[in-house]
Amino acid sequence: MNFDDYENLPNAKLSVTMFAGASAGIMEHISMYPIDTIKTRMQSLSHANETIGHVFKEMVRQEGITRPLRGIGAVVLGAGPAHAFYFSTYEFTKEKLTELKFNDNINYILSATSATLIHDAISNPTEVIKQRLQMYDSPYKSVVECARKVFQQEGISAFYRSYTTQLVMNLPFQAIHFTTYEFLQEALNKERKYSPGVHMVAGGAAGAVAAAFTTPLDVCKTLLNTQETGIGSTRGLIDAVKKVYRVAGFKGFFKGLQARVLYQMPATAVCWSTYEFFKYLLNRTEKKQIVTSLAPSLNTPVSSSFDDNKSSKQPLHFVLPKDSPKILNDLPNTSIHSSSSTNPPPTLPYPRELPAMSNGIVYAHTMHENHRPTHLTDFRSNS
């Protein structure tokens, strides 16, 4: 196993997870925004069922080539912070539930639920603005104008009119999404290495499955957000369900299904691959900084590269006693002693092995439950 086995490294700092999540969210929404605009229009109850190609062609022909991008500013403003808290909440909750030895599937569902509650509270206002700018015959010309007029005419509650519906939709969506992603990761990437191809395939498949199952609720959410002209004021999820059924029948609940799946599949693939990339990159950078800070204690030169093929020495294994949740964060301030040291090293709570090292190069992070030393030991051979 080598340094690329980044899933076995200590958990990323909060700042790393939040930056990775924000980057992933912005990339996800920007990359597929035109398809999202088409999906919103296809869910309109005042227009007959149309194909993705027809909606796009007519939109560009009648309103200009930039029309599919109107409202993208709202997404950039909302997606960054929403996804930053989304992923950090997910990672934090998953870590805590793992410590409590929850069943994996229950862990993923509860973690996704917690993340969704935070995400939707942040993103719901920008979702309202975005969809009003996307709809047919939108009277708004910009994000600022839309936000100001909605607030003046309908009050602050207009930005959260669909919050309950969005939660009802997103809780099962994210439960299906994360469970499918983790299942495919387990099947295709058992060692949990950084693997862009697997992250994209697992993310895309997870997004497609979750999107298909939750389309009926998405149609209702769109009606609540847009308050479509000619349909009348829609006050809540039950009211939205009644109106969709009355106007379009049972099939109305699946308006825009193809566009929604087409949007979510690549969007979630981009989101997960971007998130995993930044998580890997920032963990790698942080890990190198830790190794640099350890070098004086190890009396070992720090390599400028993490290429383990360049090292011919046997790796060092430093085994620590059991119970330190922040073991690596504490290490730069901890004196490391070899077995020949006359000064007793600090006692640390539970047996856990630090990354194997050779010339300051990190190789792996493993757990050794069979060894329970009472001090830090240098296992390098004397040859």
N, C-alpha and C positions, 0 to 999 in steps of 0.2 A: 504494500500500500504506500502511496506517495503523498506529497503535499496537496495534490488535487482533491484528495478525499476531504473536502472542506466541510462537509456536514458533520464530521467528527471533531472539528475544532470547537473551542469554547463558543458559546452563543455570542452573536454579534452585539456590540453596544447598541443602545437605543438609537443613537444618532445614525449609526450605520443602517439599521433597519428602516428608519424613517426616510432617510435620503434615498435608499434603494426603492422603497415603496412609492415615494412621490415621483421619482423618475419613471417607474413602471406605469403608474396611473396616467401621467401626462402622455407618455408614448402610446399607451393603449388607446386613449380616446382620440388623439390627433390622427393616428395612422388610419383609423377607420371612420372618421367623422362623416364623410359624404354618404356612406352606407347607412349610418345612423339617421341622417336627415331623410333618406329615402324610406327607412323603416317607419319613422314618425308619420310621414305623409300617407304611407300605405295603411296605417291604422286609423286614418280619418274616417269617421262614420258618414260624412257628407259626400264621399266619393266612392264610386264603385271599385270593386277589386281590380287592381291593375298589376302588371308585372314590374319587376325591378327595373328592367331596361326601359320600359315605357315611361315610368315616373321620372327617371333620370333624364331621358331625352327631352321630355316636355318641360321639365324644370329649367334646363339649360337653355332651351330654345326660347322660352317665354320670359325668363328672368335673368339670364346671363350666366356665364361660365363660373362665376364666383358664388352663385346662389347656394350651392350645396354646402358651402363653408360658413354661412351666416350663423352666428352664435358660438363659433369655436372659441372665442375669447372667454365665454362663461365657463367652458369646460376646463380651460387652462387654469383659471382662477380657483375652480372648485376641486379639480381632480388631484392636484398636488397635495394640499393638506389632507383631503379626505383619504387618499390612498396611503399617505405617510402614517396616519393614525390607524388605518385599516390593517396594514401589514404588521406594524409594531404591536398592536393589540393582539393580533392572531399569534405572533411568535411568543409574546409574553405569556398569554393564556395557555398555549400549547406546552410551553416549558413547565409552568406551574402544575398543570394537570398531569404531566408526565411524572413529575416528582411524587404526585399523589397516587401514581400507578393506576390511572384510569385506563379503561379499554381504549385502544387506539381510535376506533371509529367514533366512539362517544366523545373522545378528546377532540377530534377534528370538528365534529358538529358543534360542540360547545364553544370551541375557539372561534369558529367561523361565525357563530351567532353573536358573540361578544364584539367581534370586529365589525360586523354589519351594523349593529346598533350605533356605533360611533361613526362609521362611514356615512350612513344615510342622514344622520343629523347634520353633518357638515355639507353634504352634496345636494340635499333636496332643493334648497333655494336656487342653486345654479342649474339644476335640472329643469325647474319651472321656466326659468329665463331661456334656456337653450331650446326647449321644445316650442315655446311660443314664437321664437324667431325662426324655427324650422317649418312651421305649419304653412299651409296654403293661405294666401292673402294676408300674411302677417302685417299688421299695421306698424310694427316696430322696425327701426332702422339700425339700432345698435344695442349692445348689452346694457349700457348705462341708461338709455332711454326706456328700454323695456323694464328694467328694475325700478326706475323712478315712477313710471306710470302705473305699474302693477301695485306698488306700495301706496300711491296716492288714491287709486280708485278702489282697491280691494283690501288694503291693510296688510299687516305683517302675516296674518293667518294664511293669506294666499300662497305664500312660499312654503307652507307646511300642510296644505290641504291634502296632499297625496302621501304624506309621511307614513301614515298607518298602512296604506295600500302598498307603498314601496317596501315597508318592512315585511308585510305579509308575503310579498313577492320575493324579496331578497333573502329572507331567512331560509326558505327551502332552496332558492337558487344557490346560495353560498354553501349550504350544507351539501347539496349534490355536487357542486363545483369542487370544493376542497376534498370531499371524500373520494370523488373520481380521480382527482389529480394525485392524491396520495396513494391511491390504489395502483394507478398506472406507474407512478414512480417506484413503488415497491416491486411491481412486475418487471419493469424495463430497466431499472437502475438500482439494483439491490444494495450496492455499496454506497449509494447516495453520493456519487462523485458529481462534480460540476460537468454536466453533459448538455450542451445547448440543444442538440437534436431531440433528446428525450424531454427536456423542459418544454420545448415548443409543441411536440406531439401530445404530451400529457395535458398541457394547458389548453391547446386547441380542442381536444376531445372533451375535456371537462366543461369548457365553455359552451360547446355545441349541445351537449346533453342537458345541461342546466337551462339553457335558453329555450330549448324546445318544450320542456316541462312547464315553464313558467310564463309562456306567451300570453295566455288568457288574462293573467293579472297585469301584464305589461300593457295590454290594450286598455284596461280600466285605468291604469295609472296615467296613460297618455291623455285620456279623456278628462281626467281630473286636473291635470297640469295645464292643458290648453283651453279648457272651458269653451270648446268648439262652438262657433257661431251656428245658430240654427238648431242646436240640440237642447239648448236651455242650460240653466245653471245646474251643475252636478255637485252634490254636497259631500258625498262619501262613497266608500266602496260598494255598499249595497245599492245605492242609487245608480252608480256607474254600471254595475252588473245588469240592473233592470233595463237601463237605456241601451246598452250594447245589444242585449237580447231582443229588445223591442224593435230596434232599427235594423239590425243585421242578422238576427237569428243566431243559432248556435255557431255557425261558421264565422260569425263576427268576432268571436273570441280568439280566432287564429289568424286574424288579419295581420299581415306583415311577418308571418312565421318565417318564410324563407329569408327575408332581409335580416331578421333578428338573428337567426342562426349564422347567416353569412357574415354578419357584423361581429358576433361574439366569438366565433371560432378563431379567426386570426387575431382579434383584439386580445383575447385571453392568452393566446400563444405568445404574442408580443409582450404582454404584461408579465407573464411568468418568466420568460427568457430574460427580459430586462431586469426584473427583480433579482433573479438568481445570479445574473452576471455581476450586478453591482454588489450584491451580498458577497460573492466570491472575491471580487476585486478588492473591496474594502477590508474584508477579513484578511486577505493575503497581505495587504499593506500594513495593517495593524500587527499582524503576526511577525512581519519582518522587523518592525520597530521594537517589539518585545525581545526578539532574539538579539538585536543590537544592544539593548540595555543590559542583557544578560552576559554579553561577551567579556567584560572586565572580570566578573566573578568566575567565569569559566577559564580565564587565561587562554582564550581561543580567538583567533582572528575571525572576523565576520565576513562571509563570502558576499560578494555583490550580486550573486545570482542564486536562485533557488533550484538550480539544476543538480539533483542529487547524483547524477552520473559523473560529475566532476570530482567527487570525493572518494578517496580510496580507504579512508579510515573507518574503523568500526564505529557504529553509532553509540552515543551516550544515552543511558536511560536513567533518569532521576525519578525514583519512586518516593511518593509522598504519603504520609499517613492520611486516614479517611475523614472527610467532612469540610471541605472548603469550596463553597459555591462560586467563589471569585478567585480561584487559585492563580490564574495567569495575571489577573489584574494586580494581585498582591506581590507577584514574583519580583518585579523590578526593585522593590524596596526590601527584599528578603535576601539575606546572605546565604549563599549556597556553599555547603561544606562537603568535602570528600570524606571517605571513610577513615582517612588518616588524620582528620582534623582533631585538634585537642579541645576545641570549643563545641559544646553541644548545640546543634541547630535548633531553630524554633520548631515547636510541635504544631503540626497541622492536623486537622480533624480526621480525614478518611483516606484509605489507600487509593491513590490515583496516579497514574504515570504521566509525566510530562512528555511532550513530543520528543521522539528520538532525535538526537543531534549529532552532527559530525561537522567540525569546522563551523559551527554556528548555523548549520543548515537544518531546517525543520523537516522531518520526514513523515511523522504520523503522530496521531494522538489516540492512545489505546487505554483500556482499563485492565488492570491486573489485580484481580481479587485474591489470587493465590499467595501474593506476597504482602506481608504486613510488617514492613520494617518500622523501626521507631525513629529512624533518622534518615536524612538524605544520603544516598549512597552512589558512588561512582562505579559503574559496572564495566568501564572500559577495560579491555585486556591489557596486560602489561607488556605485550609484545610490541 
